[in-house]
Amino acid sequence: MQRILVVANGAPYGSELLFNALRLSIAIREQSPDCELKLFLMSDAVSAGIRGQKPHEGYNLQQMLEILTAQNVEVKLCKTCTDGRGISQLPLIEGVEIGTLVELAQWTLAADKVLTF
């Protein structure tokens, strides 16, 4: 079984980096459902994990994250990054959890491929 880790740093709606990371993750999952896919959000990307965001138009990152978590993709937000932005105590999208750099290091060492956005 192939193990893929996607690490995203881009702001949720400030650029398309996070959108492209999620879009690719969904496509990977659709083409290879047996692949072990993990997603770690860092920097400004962590704010995408906050539940209840309602963008006025275009793509909806919450829906994309919900698709991935429903497909058993582990999604974690960097604790240092959420603490730094004051969002660690806010309600998160179901299935999204706070993670640590130690976990990211473990995921990285176990992955066959690491994709960064």
Phi and psi in degrees as a GROMACS rama.xvg file:
@    title "Ramachandran Plot"
@    xaxis  label "Phi"
@    yaxis  label "Psi"
@TYPE xy
-79.6703  140.715  GLN-2
-116.179  122.27  ARG-3
-123.178  132.551  ILE-4
-114.844  129.138  LEU-5
-111.81  125.423  VAL-6
-115.575  122.834  VAL-7
-120.952  138.291  ALA-8
-119.531  -17.8167  ASN-9
-69.4677  146.891  GLY-10
-59.3161  143.714  ALA-11
-53.562  -50.1187  PRO-12
-122.13  10.6577  TYR-13
-86.8231  -22.8725  GLY-14
-150.578  -179.251  SER-15
-100.266  8.83485  GLU-16
-59.4333  -51.2192  LEU-17
-66.6118  -42.5544  LEU-18
-55.395  -45.9796  PHE-19
-67.1735  -36.6435  ASN-20
-62.533  -43.2647  ALA-21
-70.916  -38.9904  LEU-22
-62.7571  -44.0578  ARG-23
-66.2595  -39.644  LEU-24
-60.4731  -43.6761  SER-25
-63.6295  -42.5255  ILE-26
-64.7594  -40.8319  ALA-27
-61.4248  -45.1365  ILE-28
-62.1705  -40.3856  ARG-29
-66.8425  -39.0685  GLU-30
-83.3599  -23.219  GLN-31
-141.403  76.0583  SER-32
-63.132  -19.9651  PRO-33
-87.7042  -8.19948  ASP-34
-65.8621  140.16  CYS-35
-87.4067  108.391  GLU-36
-112.67  131.17  LEU-37
-130.165  147.68  LYS-38
-128.891  126.424  LEU-39
-123.645  120.782  PHE-40
-101.233  133.26  LEU-41
-129.727  174.268  MET-42
51.0741  -138.262  SER-43
-68.5434  -16.973  ASP-44
-61.9775  -24.1063  ALA-45
-60.8549  -28.3243  VAL-46
-68.0441  -13.44  SER-47
-68.1968  -21.0359  ALA-48
-78.9705  -6.42571  GLY-49
-74.515  129.032  ILE-50
-71.3619  145.702  ARG-51
92.9928  10.3261  GLY-52
-73.7179  140.538  GLN-53
-131.777  86.5394  LYS-54
-64.3681  145.591  PRO-55
-69.7823  -34.6458  HIS-56
-154.396  168.39  GLU-57
81.7825  -153.034  GLY-58
-76.1434  157.17  TYR-59
-121.171  106.589  ASN-60
-66.4011  -32.1905  LEU-61
-61.3978  -44.5384  GLN-62
-61.6238  -40.007  GLN-63
-65.794  -41.7593  MET-64
-65.9466  -37.5579  LEU-65
-64.6928  -37.4884  GLU-66
-60.9504  -46.5937  ILE-67
-65.7432  -45.7997  LEU-68
-66.995  -32.3425  THR-69
-65.896  -23.4762  ALA-70
-95.5218  19.8812  GLN-71
63.4214  30.1391  ASN-72
-85.0271  126.661  VAL-73
-74.2576  128.948  GLU-74
-125.349  122.619  VAL-75
-128.259  149.055  LYS-76
-109.024  137.478  LEU-77
-61.5656  121.494  CYS-78
-62.0667  -43.7544  LYS-79
-59.6839  -39.8874  THR-80
-70.2157  -40.8493  CYS-81
-69.4454  -39.6815  THR-82
-61.213  -44.6604  ASP-83
-63.1706  -26.0804  GLY-84
-100.305  1.70865  ARG-85
69.3649  29.1727  GLY-86
-117.787  7.69962  ILE-87
-61.7932  -27.5854  SER-88
-97.1738  -0.337888  GLN-89
-77.2163  154.379  LEU-90
-67.3892  133.939  PRO-91
-102.021  159.64  LEU-92
-58.6307  138.931  ILE-93
-55.5085  130.182  GLU-94
93.9012  -14.7646  GLY-95
-91.9423  134.635  VAL-96
-129.884  161.928  GLU-97
-80.9078  135.303  ILE-98
-125.883  175.452  GLY-99
-121.006  166.511  THR-100
-64.9618  -31.1939  LEU-101
-61.9166  -44.0832  VAL-102
-63.2343  -42.072  GLU-103
-61.1642  -41.2206  LEU-104
-61.969  -42.8102  ALA-105
-64.0026  -45.3911  GLN-106
-60.4912  -41.1974  TRP-107
-63.8158  -45.7829  THR-108
-65.3491  -30.2734  LEU-109
-85.4778  -16.0131  ALA-110
-77.6702  146.116  ALA-111
-81.1253  -33.4384  ASP-112
-138.024  140.883  LYS-113
-124.231  122.617  VAL-114
-110.324  133.05  LEU-115
-121.195  140.612  THR-116
